[in-house]
Amino acid sequence: MDLYEAIYTLRSIRKFKQIPVEREKIVKIIECATKAPNASFTEPWHFVVVQDENTKRKFTPMYAEAFRLYQSQRRILTEEVKKRLEKARHFAENIHEIPVMVFVFMDPSTRAVKEGFLNELTLQSMYGSVFPAIQNLMLAARGFGLGSVLTTLLNFYEEDVKKILGVPPSIRLVAMVGVGYPAVKFSEPRRSPLEKFLHWEKW
Ligand SMILES: Cc1cc2nc3c(=O)[nH]c(=O)nc-3n(C[C@H](O)[C@H](O)[C@H](O)COP(=O)(O)O)c2cc1C
């Protein structure tokens, strides 16, 4: 698939066909994730793939509650936002329907510099290493005709998620990326005009 077509049709997909995803495709998209740039060659990422129905169901009440909290904190509720939240609510209450959950973790012990040295900056770059990997994963998924959605709401329940998945204490949860064959059409992301963000030479 053409790279630009993949980028221009990478909407968040929250409705999936209830069919499994081939193992070799899962392996490939995660391999693509690990080709991403990473701070000081730390490769701080880890991926836990969950397809088991019973395990997935354990996350649904957590996500639904985190979504309820998030929704109650929204400051501006236009009609359009309300419509979007309504769709998101259905997703929030049924996340076990995501065929493949990819939990993405960051291992801070891989940092290349000593504790305390440029700590804030180092931590930023460690987390910053994981997001390009996630983007690679999502684009690679798109290339296979797979939809995906990047979610962070389960981070509210980081410790519970880690316990369920047997993750060591020092490892941080960054995101859960849902992957599967979409039950909706891919479409172009809706974004503000480029002029709003693009500055030449000076802000
Ligand atoms: C850091 C980050 C966290 C996100 N967390 C969630 C989430 O918890 N749940 C969710 O449904 N979408 C989540 N999203 C997806 C955004 O809601 C989505 O990208 C945005 O609304 C734009 O829509 P689009 O991707 O369809 O263009 C997240 C995206 C990013 C970048």
The ligand as an SDF file (V2000), in Angstrom:
LIG
                    3D

 31 33  0  0  0  0  0  0  0  0999 V2000
   -2.0780    9.9310   23.3520 C   0  0  0  0  0  0  0  0  0  0  0  0
   -3.4150    9.4970   22.8000 C   0  0  0  0  0  0  0  0  0  0  0  0
   -4.3330    8.9130   23.6540 C   0  0  0  0  0  0  0  0  0  0  0  0
   -5.5750    8.4780   23.1760 C   0  0  0  0  0  0  0  0  0  0  0  0
   -6.4140    7.8180   24.0180 N   0  0  0  0  0  0  0  0  0  0  0  0
   -7.5820    7.3320   23.5380 C   0  0  0  0  0  0  0  0  0  0  0  0
   -8.4230    6.5400   24.3760 C   0  0  0  0  0  0  0  0  0  0  0  0
   -8.1190    6.2740   25.5430 O   0  0  0  0  0  0  0  0  0  0  0  0
   -9.5750    6.0680   23.8320 N   0  0  0  0  0  0  0  0  0  0  0  0
   -9.9240    6.2960   22.5360 C   0  0  0  0  0  0  0  0  0  0  0  0
  -10.9840    5.8120   22.1150 O   0  0  0  0  0  0  0  0  0  0  0  0
   -9.1580    7.0510   21.7260 N   0  0  0  0  0  0  0  0  0  0  0  0
   -7.9880    7.5450   22.1830 C   0  0  0  0  0  0  0  0  0  0  0  0
   -7.1510    8.2490   21.3390 N   0  0  0  0  0  0  0  0  0  0  0  0
   -7.5450    8.4670   19.9270 C   0  0  0  0  0  0  0  0  0  0  0  0
   -8.0560    9.8810   19.7150 C   0  0  0  0  0  0  0  0  0  0  0  0
   -9.2970   10.0360   20.3600 O   0  0  0  0  0  0  0  0  0  0  0  0
   -8.1880   10.1600   18.1910 C   0  0  0  0  0  0  0  0  0  0  0  0
   -6.9610    9.9690   17.5570 O   0  0  0  0  0  0  0  0  0  0  0  0
   -8.6860   11.5900   17.9050 C   0  0  0  0  0  0  0  0  0  0  0  0
   -9.9770   11.7650   18.4200 O   0  0  0  0  0  0  0  0  0  0  0  0
   -8.6930   11.8910   16.4060 C   0  0  0  0  0  0  0  0  0  0  0  0
   -9.5300   10.9850   15.7290 O   0  0  0  0  0  0  0  0  0  0  0  0
   -8.9810   10.1010   14.5060 P   0  0  0  0  0  0  0  0  0  0  0  0
   -7.8170    9.2960   15.0320 O   0  0  0  0  0  0  0  0  0  0  0  0
  -10.1160    9.2210   14.1040 O   0  0  0  0  0  0  0  0  0  0  0  0
   -8.5620   11.0360   13.4240 O   0  0  0  0  0  0  0  0  0  0  0  0
   -5.9080    8.6790   21.8010 C   0  0  0  0  0  0  0  0  0  0  0  0
   -4.9790    9.2870   20.9570 C   0  0  0  0  0  0  0  0  0  0  0  0
   -3.7440    9.6730   21.4310 C   0  0  0  0  0  0  0  0  0  0  0  0
   -2.7490   10.2840   20.4800 C   0  0  0  0  0  0  0  0  0  0  0  0
  1  2  1  0
  2  3  1  0
  2 30  2  0
  3  4  2  0
  4  5  1  0
  4 28  1  0
  5  6  2  0
  6  7  1  0
  6 13  1  0
  7  8  2  0
  7  9  1  0
  9 10  1  0
 10 11  2  0
 10 12  1  0
 12 13  2  0
 13 14  1  0
 14 15  1  0
 14 28  1  0
 15 16  1  0
 16 17  1  0
 16 18  1  0
 18 19  1  0
 18 20  1  0
 20 21  1  0
 20 22  1  0
 22 23  1  0
 23 24  1  0
 24 25  2  0
 24 26  1  0
 24 27  1  0
 28 29  2  0
 29 30  1  0
 30 31  1  0
M  END
$$$$
